[in-house]
Amino acid sequence: MRLALKSLGAAMVLAVTLSGCETKITRISAVCRPGDQPTEPVRWFYTSKVDPSVIKRIPRTIDITLHYTGAEPRAVPPITTYFYRQDGATLRVASSAKATMPAQSAFTYHVDTGGYDAALARTGRGPAEELAFFVAVDGSHFAGLLSPPTCGRWPDGHLDLDTAAQVPNLKDRHPLNLGAGDYLEVSPLPTAVLRMEGKEVSTYAFFTAPIALTENKNETGVPDDVTTQTAEVGVTAATPTYMITGAPTPPIGGAPSADFRATSEASPAGPSGEKPGGNP
């Protein structure tokens, strides 16, 4: 982490748009799949040593596709995904990517809970293992529901989404300090900090209090860059982190599988020149 946040701190700036007045994203689609079946190599970073089997306890991943209708190329906008239960805890996943969307194209983010499902399920009200989620992108807001046993209602894994008038507001809430021992009281897993896949970077922030809802669409209160997001949860350049890597492998018995490895200590530093953007 020491070199990681220094590198990311220099690199993580808001993505530069390629046109002065780009067309906003107003439509997204989402598909749910098992969290331990990555489609590309993935790296997860935690604040304590982990065994690769921990990834088997990430039950759900959402592939969130942004549909762009503009006539000119533009930078991929950041998104923020909230997972929560009614009157319970909230997980905020802030994702960004240094990539360009051609005209009339799409871009897919891969968003997972980093293993926070158990902590979320212990709080709030609703059917067991059911999680509501909310996606904010370019000023548009979409709400959906993850439900057991197959993640969603439909065999193909697609999730029904509704546009939302009220948005989650955690502006005056403070996420759990990920370096604190009391994290073990809400989750049996190590503390997830960061996820990297290709050009994507996502940070995790776990809030023990429920989200507030507001009609003001500027109240999401997400820090602008990865370094600030990790500092918000108590992780700095001096904090050691430990990495798990996952890569897709050929299907076994018709189902995709994955290969996972852990390192004893690592830093979430992206390749030189990698500059994911900020978040809404």
N, C-alpha and C positions, 0 to 999 in steps of 0.2 A: 504493500500500500504506500510505502514511503515515496518510491519513484512514481508510483501510479498516479496519485492525485496531483503531483507536480506536473506530470506529463499531460494529464487530463485538464488540469487547471489552465495550462497554456493553450490547449487545443479546443476545449469545449466552449465555443462561442455560438451565438445564434446563427443558424444557417442563412447564407446570403441568398435572397430570392433572385431569380434570373430574369424577372420582369418587374417593372415598377408597380404594377397593379394586377397581381396574379389573381386568377379565378380561385375562389375558396372551395374547400371540400364541403359538400353538403349532403353526400351520400356515402355510407360505409356498409359493408356486409361482414358477417362474422361466422366462423366455423369453429366448432370445438373438437379437440382431439386429445388423446392421452398426453399428459405432461412429460412422460418419460420416453416419448418417441419423437425426438427432434428431426426436423427435415434438413437441417444444416448443422455443422459443428457449433456447439454452444459452450460458453464458459460461465459458470456461476461462481461468485465470490462470497465467502462467509467470514465472520469475525472470529471463528474458532475452528479447530481442526475437524474435518468431516470425512466420513466414509462415502465412497461413491454410491452406496445403496440408498443414501438419503434422497437421491433424485427419484427413486421409485415411489417416494411419498409426495411427489408433486402430481396430483391426479389429473389436473386439467390445464390445458393450454388453449388460448383463444387466438386464432389467426384472424386479425382485423385488417380488412382490405379497404383502402381509401380509393374511391373512384373519382378520377379527375377529368373534368369535361372542358378544361381550358384549351385554347388554341395555341398557346406558347408554353415552352418548358418552364417548370418552376421547381424550387427546392421542396423536398418532402417535408411537410409540416410535422412538428412534434405532436404526440397525443398523450393524454393522461387517462389511465383506466383506474377506476375505483372498484374494489370488491368489498361487499359489506352485507351484514344481516340487520334486519330492522332492530333499532335500539341497541345495536351491538358495536363491535369494533370495526375498524375500516383499514383496508390495505390500499395504499396509493402506489401505483406503478407508473412512473413517468418515463416515457420512451421517446427517443429521438434517433435520427439517422442522417448521415451525410450522404445523400443520394439525390438524384434529379429525376423528376417525373416528366417524361416526354408529353407532348400534347395528346389529349384523349387517351389516357393510360391509367394504370392502377399500381398501387404499392401495398404490400402486405407486411404488417408488423406481427411478430410472434410474441404474445404476452402470456406469462404464466404467474402463478402465485408464489413461486420460490419456496414452497413448503409451508406457507402460512395458513393453509386450509384448516388445520387442526385448531390453531389459535382463533381463527374467525368463527369456527363452528361452536366453540365453547361459549360464545356470548350471543346476546340478542334473541330474537324470536323468529320462528318459522320452522318448516320441516327440516329434519336432520339433513345435513350436508348441502342444503340449498343455499346458494349465494346469489345475491343481486349484484349486477355490475353496471357501470356507467362509464361512457367514453366521451371525452371532450376533445374536439379537434377543430381548429380554425374558427372558433366561435359557434360551432354546431355541437349539439349534445344528444346522445343516444343512450337508451336504457335497455337492459335485457336481464335474463335470469338463467343461471346455471342450476340444473336440478339433476339429482341422481335418478337411475343408476348410470345412464348413458350420457350425462352432461347436459343434453337438451332433449327436446320432444321428438326430433325428426331423425330417421335412420341415417341420413347423409351428414348429420352433425351440424347442419346450419342452425343458427340461432335467430329467433325473431327479435327484432329491434324496434323500439318506438322512439320517436323524437321526444325530447323532454323540455318542458317550459322552465322547470326548476332544476337547479344544478347543485351538486355537492359543494359545501363550503367548509373547509378546514383551516381557514385563514387564521383563526385565533386559537387553534389547537396545536399542541406540540407532540410530535411523534415520539414513541418510546425510544430512549437512548439505546441504540443497538449494542453498545458496549457494556451495558449494565447487566448485572447478574439477575435482576428481577425479570429479565426476558424469559428465563427458564420457567417462570410461573405461568406463562401464557402459551408456551409452545415447547414441545419436546425436541424440536429441531435446532440446529445451530442458526445463528442469525444471518439471514440473507441480506446482502448489501447491493450487489450489482449483477446484472446479466448482460452478456455480450454475445451477439450472433451476427456474423457478417458485418454489415454497416450499422447495425442497430445497437444501441445501448439503452438499458432500462435500469432505473434505481428503485429500491423498495423502501417504503416508509410505513410502519405499522402504528396506527393510532388506536389506543384502547377505548377512546370515547366514540360515540356515534357521530356520524356526519350531521351537519345542519343543512337544510335546504333553503336556497334563496333564489328569487327570480332574477337577481342581478347576475348576468352571465360573465362578469369579470371577477367573481369572488372565489375562484378555485385556489388562489394563493400558492401556486407551485413555484419554487425557485427556478431561475432561468437556466442554470447550467448544472452539469453533473457534479462538479466539485462542491457547489453550494448545496445541492440536494443531499450529498453524503455527509457534509458537515452538519446539516440540520439534524441528522440522526446520530451525531456524536462520532462520526468516522472521519479522521483527518489523515494527513500524509504520514503521520507517525503511527497509525493504527495498523498492525499486521493483519493481513487477510489470507485466506486459504481457498484454493481453487479446485473446482471439479470441472472436468471437461466431458462433454458428451458428443457423440457423433453417430449419425444413422448407420445402420448395418443392414445387409440384405434381409428381407422378411423371413420369418420362421413360421411355418404353418400358415402362411397367408397374411400374417400380421406383421407390421413393421416392428423392428426392435432397435436397440441402441447399445453402444459400448461406452462405458463411463470410466474415467480415471480421476484420481485425486492427486494433488501435489501437497507437500508438507507446508509450504508457504509460498505465496505468490502475490503479485500486485496486479490490480485490474487496469494495467496500462495497455491502451490500444496500440496498433502499429503506428509507426511514425507518420505523421501527416493526417491521421484519422481525426476528424473534427465533427462529431455529431452535434446537432443543434440543441437549443433549449427547449423548454416546455411551456404550454399555455398556463 
